[in-house]
Each structure stands twice: as C-alpha cells, then as structure tokens.
Amino acid sequence: MSAISIEVDDLGKLYRYNSRAARSRTLGKAILDTLVSPFGYLSDSLRAPSTAGSLWALRHVSFTVQRAEVLGILGQNGAGKSTLLRILSRITLPTEGLARTHGRVGSLLQIGTGFNYELTGRENIYLNGTILGMKRSEVDRKLNAIVDFSGVERFIDTPIKRYSSGMVVRLGFSVAMFMDPDILLVDEVLSVGDAAFRQKSLEKVLELVEGGCSVLFVSHDLFMIQRLCKRSILFEAGKLIEETDTSSMIEHYLSKITNVMVAGEWLDLSTASHQGTGEIRFVRMRYRGADLKFQGQAYPDGPVEFLLEVESPGTRNISGVSVTLFDLSGFRLINAGSIEELGLNRGRSCVRISIEHLHLKPGTYSLALWMVGPADVLLDQILSAAYMNVTATTQGPPELNPFRDKVTSQVEVSVVRAEP
C-alpha cells in the first residue's frame, strides 16, 4: 500500500450564482423561451458562460496526507473546508486540479448523510453501508457490532425520522467506523454527540489510525483538534495559507479571530464583556515568564507572573481576585488567586499574581478574571479575557491528569504600583 493516502494538487472549485448559466432549465421552460424569443434563446445558448457571479470555493490547494496520519483542517465558516471533503468523497467534481485517494474512503460530512428518514435504523445501516461500499455479507457480519457501538439498539427497528439528531449521528458514525476505511473524512459531526459517545468515538478513531487509517478532521473544537492532530492546515477564503504543527496553527488561527496575549505586552480589556457591579473594573493585563531563554513566554512547570491593572473610584478593599485557566474544551485547570483582603488606591492599581510552577503542557489556554468585594459582592468578572500560549521545552512537558483541577505549588498575590 502507498505511503501516501491523499494527494491534492492545485485543486480548485468554482461555483456560479445569480447568473443565467447557473439557473436550472426544464424542457418546458426551454420550449417557452424558444417560442417567445427564438433569436434571443439561440443567442443565449451560443454565448460562452459568464464568470460574473462566480465564487472560487477552493483555489490552488495542494497538500498530501501520509498513511496513518490525522490531519486537522482549520478555518472560519466559508473558508472551503467542507468543499474539500466533498471533492475527496466524490460527491462533487473539482473545476481544476487533482485529488487522489488511495484506499477505501469513509465519510462523515453532515448529520444523516446517506440516510432515508422513512426507513428504520436497521434498514439504514444496510443502505448507508452499501453507499459507503460495503457488501451485504459484510454488513450482515458487522451488524451487531454497529448497533452495539451506536447505542440505539432499543430503537433499531424504528424509523429514524423519530430519532434525535444525536442518535442519527451515532448511527452514521458507527457504520463508517465498521466499514474499516483506509481514509476517514470527518466534518464537525462529533460535536453533536454526548460526551460519553464523543470519548468512545475518539478512542475508535485512534484505534483505526493505529491500524493504518488516515483521517482528515474538520472541526471548530480546537481542543479536539489539538488532542488528535499533530499537523494541521489552515484555510482562508478558499486558499491554503499555512501548513504546520497543530500548536502553532492554533496560535495563528486564534490570532485572526481573537486576542492572544504576547508575553510582556499589555492587553486592553476595555472592550471585553464585563459582569458584576462595575465599581472596580479590570482595565488591562499582561503576563511574563521568568526565563529569558523563552523570551518571557510561559512554559511547562516554570514560573509565571500575571499583572492585572484595575481601576477604582476611591480607596477600596477587595476580598478576592483570581486568574483562571481553561483548556480549549472549557475545562478548568488552574484557579490562581487570593481570597484575602487587598487594599486598592484611588485610580489605577496593579494586582500581581505569581505562580511558582505552572503545571500545564504546551498548548493554548483561555483565561478568565474574577474579583469580589466585601460580603462576596461580584465587582468584576471577564469569562473570556484572553488566550495564552504555553511553549514547549526541550525537557518535555510533565505528566498531567486532564480530568481534574491541577493544584499549583504556590501562588502569591500582592498589590503593586500601577505602571505608566
């Protein structure tokens, strides 16, 4: 078997819209046009198709996918990701260029693809399996395993028009998994299932990869992309603009859609979404690591310091302040702060939060800020303040348990003079 599963060479797809060439023409309409204006109809028929009202959904796209590789595909809506998967699935043909796949292709492009909603779950397994290239004898042999994996055995003889969207996804995913594909194309569908099924699906995908299956994974779930894919590509307006390791790709992607903190530089929080009384507010923030070798960036198990500039109308006391770090799935990993009373001066002051050992692996994390006054009155809270990157070191990241909060070795909080 070839070491390359997918080859894409100068691929392009042109769509036309709001033009005469793109409109469907029935026999009756053609006859009517001929009777009403025979010379006009003949002129339109002989005229070359206009490029007005056209859109290149993909243009000059080239890349390869190795056997047993999981490639992440990032990009905002309309960037061309789904069009690429439709071409690789042979649902649509390219306008220019080539797209070659080596081996059996399984596709999960949208909820209910290849399903007839009037048929039962069992009947749709046979229908969808046939569409994906399975023989009836193969479906017979794998039917029980497919049904068991999907978790819809109680409703397998019920028309799927009565299924929830999650049940349809589970059934479609199960059929694709058990066809033993050489290439699997996944477009967002895993985000619909429940948490338990998503975990089971990820384990099944990794099992297929170990067996030599290649996966193209399109998702806006950056945590899942980061977890599954070592390499990713980034699309923008139909063009492949970057191809690199996933951590660097996510950093680039986030920089285009939101504020990613740069070590040592202040981030303005005036336009952030604030909650609380607003008597005292976060104005801006910055962070820096202690090791100049990493240009002040945060790194696994290293020290890091956050400076939170706050503004107060007068001399006030606050009862607690914290910086909370989440992974890209929204799971809380670190809550660093103090519930001791701190005094603020009128105007601007800086609250310094120092973490002795940052127990996080390399990657991108989101930050939330929180501040309360006496009697636990919420003064200010920013749930999505910024993103921060933790850079890799030559020593490698520490072992982590991602399913519970990490307790930092020591956190120090103090108020310092506001910087100019």
Residue pairs with C-beta under 8 A, 6 or more apart in sequence:
1 67
1 102
1 103
1 182
1 212
2 67
2 102
3 66
3 67
4 64
4 65
4 66
4 67
4 102
5 65
5 66
5 67
5 69
5 101
5 102
5 103
5 182
5 183
5 214
6 63
6 64
6 65
6 88
6 99
6 100
6 101
6 102
6 183
6 214
6 216
7 64
7 98
7 99
7 100
7 102
8 61
8 62
8 63
8 64
8 84
8 88
8 97
8 98
8 99
8 100
9 62
9 97
9 98
9 99
9 100
10 60
10 61
10 62
10 96
10 97
10 98
11 58
11 60
11 61
11 62
11 84
11 87
11 94
11 96
11 97
11 98
11 99
12 56
12 58
12 59
12 60
12 61
12 94
12 95
12 96
12 97
13 56
13 57
13 58
13 80
13 83
13 87
13 92
13 94
13 95
13 238
14 54
14 55
14 56
14 57
14 95
14 96
15 54
15 55
15 56
15 57
16 22
16 49
16 51
16 53
16 54
16 55
17 53
17 54
17 55
18 53
19 49
19 50
19 52
19 53
19 54
20 44
20 50
21 49
21 50
22 53
30 41
33 40
33 41
34 41
56 238
57 80
57 83
57 238
58 80
58 83
58 84
58 87
58 94
58 238
58 239
59 238
59 239
60 97
60 239
60 240
61 80
61 84
61 97
61 238
61 239
61 240
62 97
62 240
63 71
63 233
63 240
63 243
65 71
65 183
65 214
65 216
66 214
67 212
67 214
68 209
68 210
68 211
68 212
68 213
68 214
69 209
69 214
69 215
69 230
69 231
70 205
70 209
70 214
70 215
70 217
70 228
70 229
70 230
71 214
71 215
71 216
71 217
71 229
71 231
71 232
71 233
72 217
72 218
72 219
72 225
72 228
72 229
72 231
72 232
72 233
72 246
72 249
73 81
73 84
73 216
73 217
73 218
73 232
73 233
73 235
74 81
74 222
74 225
74 232
74 233
74 234
74 235
74 249
74 250
74 253
75 81
75 234
75 235
75 236
75 253
76 236
76 256
76 257
78 237
79 235
79 236
79 237
79 238
80 235
80 237
80 238
80 239
81 187
81 218
81 235
82 109
82 187
82 218
83 92
83 238
84 235
85 107
85 109
85 185
85 187
85 216
85 218
86 92
86 109
87 93
87 94
87 99
88 99
88 101
88 105
88 183
88 185
88 216
89 105
89 107
89 109
89 185
90 105
91 107
91 109
101 183
102 182
102 183
103 181
103 182
103 183
103 214
104 133
104 179
104 180
104 181
104 182
104 183
105 181
105 182
105 183
105 184
105 185
106 132
106 176
106 177
106 179
106 181
106 183
106 184
106 185
107 113
107 132
107 176
107 184
107 185
108 172
108 173
108 176
108 184
108 185
108 186
108 187
108 189
108 190
109 185
109 187
109 189
110 187
110 188
110 189
111 165
111 168
111 169
111 172
111 189
111 192
112 160
112 168
112 172
113 172
114 127
114 128
114 131
114 132
114 172
115 124
115 127
115 128
115 160
115 168
115 171
115 172
116 123
116 124
116 127
117 159
117 160
117 161
118 159
118 161
119 127
119 159
119 160
120 156
120 157
120 158
120 159
120 160
121 147
121 150
121 152
121 155
121 156
121 157
121 158
121 160
121 163
121 171
122 143
122 147
122 156
122 157
124 160
124 171
125 139
125 143
125 146
125 147
125 171
125 175
126 136
126 139
128 172
128 175
129 138
129 139
129 175
129 179
130 136
130 139
132 175
132 176
132 179
133 179
134 142
134 179
138 179
142 178
145 178
146 174
146 175
146 178
147 153
147 156
147 174
149 174
149 177
149 178
149 200
149 204
150 167
150 170
150 171
150 173
150 174
151 170
151 197
152 163
152 167
152 170
152 171
155 162
155 163
155 167
160 167
160 168
160 171
163 171
165 192
166 192
166 193
166 194
166 197
169 189
169 190
169 192
169 193
170 193
170 197
172 189
173 189
173 190
173 193
173 201
176 184
177 201
177 204
177 205
177 208
180 208
181 208
181 213
182 212
182 213
182 214
183 213
183 214
183 215
183 216
184 205
184 208
184 213
184 214
184 215
184 216
185 215
185 216
186 205
186 215
186 216
186 217
186 218
186 219
187 218
188 218
188 219
188 220
190 198
190 201
190 202
190 219
190 221
190 224
191 198
191 219
191 220
191 221
191 224
193 201
202 224
202 227
202 228
205 215
205 228
206 228
208 215
209 215
215 228
217 224
217 225
217 228
217 229
219 225
221 328
221 329
222 250
222 253
222 254
222 328
222 364
223 327
223 328
223 329
224 329
225 232
225 246
225 250
226 246
226 247
226 250
226 328
226 363
226 364
229 246
230 245
230 246
231 243
231 244
231 245
231 246
232 243
232 244
232 245
232 246
232 249
232 250
233 240
233 242
233 243
233 249
234 240
234 241
234 242
234 243
234 249
234 252
234 253
235 241
236 256
242 249
242 252
244 252
247 362
247 363
247 364
247 389
247 392
250 328
250 363
250 364
251 260
251 364
251 389
254 260
254 364
254 387
258 384
258 386
258 387
259 267
259 386
259 387
260 364
260 386
260 387
260 388
260 389
261 267
261 285
261 286
261 287
261 367
261 386
261 387
261 388
261 389
263 287
263 288
263 289
263 295
263 296
263 297
263 298
264 286
264 288
264 296
265 286
266 284
266 285
266 286
266 309
267 284
267 285
267 286
267 385
267 386
268 283
268 284
269 282
269 283
269 284
269 285
269 369
269 382
269 385
270 283
270 284
272 282
272 382
272 384
272 385
273 382
273 383
273 384
274 281
274 282
274 380
274 381
274 382
275 378
275 380
275 381
275 382
275 383
276 371
276 378
276 379
276 380
276 381
277 373
277 377
277 378
277 379
277 380
278 379
278 380
279 312
279 313
279 316
279 373
279 379
280 310
280 311
280 312
280 313
280 316
280 318
280 344
280 371
280 373
280 379
280 380
281 310
281 311
281 379
281 380
282 308
282 309
282 310
282 369
282 371
282 380
282 382
282 385
283 309
283 310
283 311
283 348
284 309
285 306
285 307
285 308
285 309
285 369
285 385
285 386
286 306
286 307
287 298
287 304
287 305
287 306
287 307
287 388
288 296
288 304
288 305
289 296
289 297
289 298
289 299
289 302
289 303
289 304
289 305
290 302
290 303
290 304
290 305
291 299
291 302
294 302
294 391
294 393
297 389
297 390
297 391
298 304
298 358
298 360
298 388
298 389
298 390
298 391
299 358
299 362
299 390
299 391
299 392
299 393
300 358
300 359
300 360
300 361
300 362
300 390
300 392
300 393
300 396
300 397
300 398
301 357
301 358
301 359
301 397
301 398
302 357
302 358
302 393
303 354
303 355
303 356
303 357
303 358
304 354
304 355
304 358
305 352
305 353
305 354
305 355
306 323
306 336
306 352
306 353
306 354
306 355
307 350
307 351
307 352
307 416
307 419
308 321
308 323
308 350
308 351
308 352
308 353
308 369
309 348
309 349
309 350
309 418
309 419
310 344
310 348
310 349
310 350
310 351
310 371
310 380
311 347
311 348
312 344
312 345
312 346
312 347
312 348
312 349
313 346
314 346
315 343
315 344
315 345
315 346
316 343
316 344
316 373
317 341
317 342
317 343
317 344
317 373
317 374
318 341
318 342
318 344
318 371
318 372
318 373
318 379
319 339
319 340
319 341
319 372
319 373
319 374
319 376
320 337
320 338
320 339
320 340
320 370
320 371
320 372
320 376
321 337
321 338
321 342
321 351
321 353
321 369
321 370
321 371
321 372
321 413
322 335
322 336
322 337
322 338
322 353
322 369
322 370
322 371
323 335
323 336
323 337
323 353
323 367
323 368
323 369
324 332
324 334
324 335
324 336
324 337
324 367
324 368
324 369
324 370
325 332
325 333
325 334
325 335
325 336
325 360
325 365
325 366
325 367
325 388
326 332
326 333
326 365
326 366
326 367
326 368
327 333
327 363
327 365
327 366
327 402
328 363
328 364
328 365
328 366
330 366
331 402
331 403
332 405
333 360
333 365
333 402
333 405
333 406
334 355
334 358
334 359
334 360
334 405
334 406
334 408
335 405
336 353
336 355
336 408
336 411
337 353
337 370
337 411
337 413
338 353
338 411
338 413
340 413
342 351
342 413
342 414
342 415
343 415
344 415
347 418
348 418
349 415
349 416
349 417
349 418
350 415
350 416
350 417
350 418
350 419
351 413
351 414
351 415
351 416
352 412
352 413
352 414
352 415
352 416
353 411
353 412
353 413
354 411
354 412
354 413
355 408
355 410
355 411
356 408
356 409
356 410
356 411
356 412
357 408
357 409
357 410
358 390
358 408
359 398
359 400
359 406
359 408
359 409
360 390
360 397
360 400
360 406
361 390
361 397
361 398
361 400
362 390
362 391
362 392
362 397
363 389
363 390
364 387
364 388
364 389
364 390
365 387
365 388
365 389
365 390
366 384
366 385
366 386
366 387
366 388
367 385
367 386
367 387
367 388
368 381
368 382
368 383
368 384
368 385
369 380
369 381
369 382
369 385
370 378
370 380
370 381
371 378
371 379
371 380
371 381
372 378
372 379
373 379
400 406
